[in-house]
Amino acid sequence: MGTIVGTKTPGAVVAGSPFIMKDGSLLYLAVTDVHIDEKVRLEGVGVEPDIKVPFSVEYARGADPQQDRALAVAVESVK
């Protein structure tokens, strides 16, 4: 669909639904899995980006190099 820019995702993609229990507590239960082409399960695997751009929030000072690179790639793709 498009170029992926950034770092590898952690692989936490199982969708869940919250259920409120009788005692008021919350149970979050996995209900849906995510597959690519109905073959590759993404849970625990993650996705590797096409363009790797490291990003460390603690040193960012408000900058977002991943977003900057992704926007540059998007602009280049429509030229």
C-alpha positions as protocol buffer text, in pm:
chain_id: "A"
residue {
  index: 1
  type: MET
  ca { x: 0 y: 0 z: 0 }
}
residue {
  index: 2
  type: GLY
  ca { x: 285 y: 237 z: 76 }
}
residue {
  index: 3
  type: THR
  ca { x: 632 y: 283 z: 213 }
}
residue {
  index: 4
  type: ILE
  ca { x: 671 y: 216 z: 586 }
}
residue {
  index: 5
  type: VAL
  ca { x: 904 y: 462 z: 762 }
}
residue {
  index: 6
  type: GLY
  ca { x: 1026 y: 429 z: 1121 }
}
residue {
  index: 7
  type: THR
  ca { x: 1136 y: 141 z: 1341 }
}
residue {
  index: 8
  type: LYS
  ca { x: 1017 y: -218 z: 1377 }
}
residue {
  index: 9
  type: THR
  ca { x: 681 y: -243 z: 1551 }
}
residue {
  index: 10
  type: PRO
  ca { x: 670 y: -446 z: 1874 }
}
residue {
  index: 11
  type: GLY
  ca { x: 421 y: -699 z: 1740 }
}
residue {
  index: 12
  type: ALA
  ca { x: 142 y: -627 z: 1986 }
}
residue {
  index: 13
  type: VAL
  ca { x: -154 y: -634 z: 1749 }
}
residue {
  index: 14
  type: VAL
  ca { x: -417 y: -868 z: 1891 }
}
residue {
  index: 15
  type: ALA
  ca { x: -738 y: -671 z: 1924 }
}
residue {
  index: 16
  type: GLY
  ca { x: -936 y: -702 z: 2242 }
}
residue {
  index: 17
  type: SER
  ca { x: -1264 y: -609 z: 2399 }
}
residue {
  index: 18
  type: PRO
  ca { x: -1325 y: -484 z: 2753 }
}
residue {
  index: 19
  type: PHE
  ca { x: -1582 y: -656 z: 2971 }
}
residue {
  index: 20
  type: ILE
  ca { x: -1705 y: -503 z: 3298 }
}
residue {
  index: 21
  type: MET
  ca { x: -1736 y: -771 z: 3561 }
}
residue {
  index: 22
  type: LYS
  ca { x: -2008 y: -788 z: 3831 }
}
residue {
  index: 23
  type: ASP
  ca { x: -1762 y: -666 z: 4096 }
}
residue {
  index: 24
  type: GLY
  ca { x: -1681 y: -355 z: 3888 }
}
residue {
  index: 25
  type: SER
  ca { x: -1343 y: -480 z: 3769 }
}
residue {
  index: 26
  type: LEU
  ca { x: -1247 y: -483 z: 3402 }
}
residue {
  index: 27
  type: LEU
  ca { x: -1148 y: -788 z: 3199 }
}
residue {
  index: 28
  type: TYR
  ca { x: -973 y: -713 z: 2869 }
}
residue {
  index: 29
  type: LEU
  ca { x: -996 y: -1020 z: 2648 }
}
residue {
  index: 30
  type: ALA
  ca { x: -822 y: -1081 z: 2313 }
}
residue {
  index: 31
  type: VAL
  ca { x: -1091 y: -1141 z: 2051 }
}
residue {
  index: 32
  type: THR
  ca { x: -931 y: -1085 z: 1708 }
}
residue {
  index: 33
  type: ASP
  ca { x: -597 y: -1182 z: 1553 }
}
residue {
  index: 34
  type: VAL
  ca { x: -416 y: -1001 z: 1270 }
}
residue {
  index: 35
  type: HIS
  ca { x: -268 y: -1187 z: 970 }
}
residue {
  index: 36
  type: ILE
  ca { x: -101 y: -1079 z: 646 }
}
residue {
  index: 37
  type: ASP
  ca { x: -236 y: -1262 z: 341 }
}
residue {
  index: 38
  type: GLU
  ca { x: -416 y: -1496 z: 582 }
}
residue {
  index: 39
  type: LYS
  ca { x: -81 y: -1672 z: 643 }
}
residue {
  index: 40
  type: VAL
  ca { x: 155 y: -1465 z: 857 }
}
residue {
  index: 41
  type: ARG
  ca { x: 40 y: -1388 z: 1211 }
}
residue {
  index: 42
  type: LEU
  ca { x: 172 y: -1047 z: 1326 }
}
residue {
  index: 43
  type: GLU
  ca { x: 132 y: -1098 z: 1701 }
}
residue {
  index: 44
  type: GLY
  ca { x: 479 y: -1117 z: 1853 }
}
residue {
  index: 45
  type: VAL
  ca { x: 646 y: -1064 z: 1515 }
}
residue {
  index: 46
  type: GLY
  ca { x: 600 y: -699 z: 1424 }
}
residue {
  index: 47
  type: VAL
  ca { x: 661 y: -521 z: 1096 }
}
residue {
  index: 48
  type: GLU
  ca { x: 998 y: -408 z: 961 }
}
residue {
  index: 49
  type: PRO
  ca { x: 992 y: -64 z: 795 }
}
residue {
  index: 50
  type: ASP
  ca { x: 1104 y: -12 z: 436 }
}
residue {
  index: 51
  type: ILE
  ca { x: 1305 y: 291 z: 551 }
}
residue {
  index: 52
  type: LYS
  ca { x: 1455 y: 268 z: 899 }
}
residue {
  index: 53
  type: VAL
  ca { x: 1459 y: 595 z: 1093 }
}
residue {
  index: 54
  type: PRO
  ca { x: 1561 y: 559 z: 1458 }
}
residue {
  index: 55
  type: PHE
  ca { x: 1377 y: 776 z: 1707 }
}
residue {
  index: 56
  type: SER
  ca { x: 1442 y: 831 z: 2075 }
}
residue {
  index: 57
  type: VAL
  ca { x: 1172 y: 1039 z: 2246 }
}
residue {
  index: 58
  type: GLU
  ca { x: 1395 y: 1142 z: 2535 }
}
residue {
  index: 59
  type: TYR
  ca { x: 1633 y: 1320 z: 2294 }
}
residue {
  index: 60
  type: ALA
  ca { x: 1372 y: 1453 z: 2051 }
}
residue {
  index: 61
  type: ARG
  ca { x: 1323 y: 1806 z: 2191 }
}
residue {
  index: 62
  type: GLY
  ca { x: 993 y: 1829 z: 2004 }
}
residue {
  index: 63
  type: ALA
  ca { x: 1131 y: 1700 z: 1673 }
}
residue {
  index: 64
  type: ASP
  ca { x: 996 y: 1391 z: 1498 }
}
residue {
  index: 65
  type: PRO
  ca { x: 1249 y: 1258 z: 1244 }
}
residue {
  index: 66
  type: GLN
  ca { x: 1024 y: 968 z: 1150 }
}
residue {
  index: 67
  type: GLN
  ca { x: 737 y: 1199 z: 1059 }
}
residue {
  index: 68
  type: ASP
  ca { x: 971 y: 1432 z: 870 }
}
residue {
  index: 69
  type: ARG
  ca { x: 1112 y: 1144 z: 664 }
}
residue {
  index: 70
  type: ALA
  ca { x: 766 y: 994 z: 602 }
}
residue {
  index: 71
  type: LEU
  ca { x: 637 y: 1330 z: 473 }
}
residue {
  index: 72
  type: ALA
  ca { x: 941 y: 1364 z: 244 }
}
residue {
  index: 73
  type: VAL
  ca { x: 880 y: 1015 z: 108 }
}
residue {
  index: 74
  type: ALA
  ca { x: 510 y: 1091 z: 51 }
}
residue {
  index: 75
  type: VAL
  ca { x: 586 y: 1418 z: -129 }
}
residue {
  index: 76
  type: GLU
  ca { x: 846 y: 1242 z: -347 }
}
residue {
  index: 77
  type: SER
  ca { x: 599 y: 966 z: -437 }
}
residue {
  index: 78
  type: VAL
  ca { x: 345 y: 1211 z: -584 }
}
residue {
  index: 79
  type: LYS
  ca { x: 598 y: 1399 z: -801 }
}
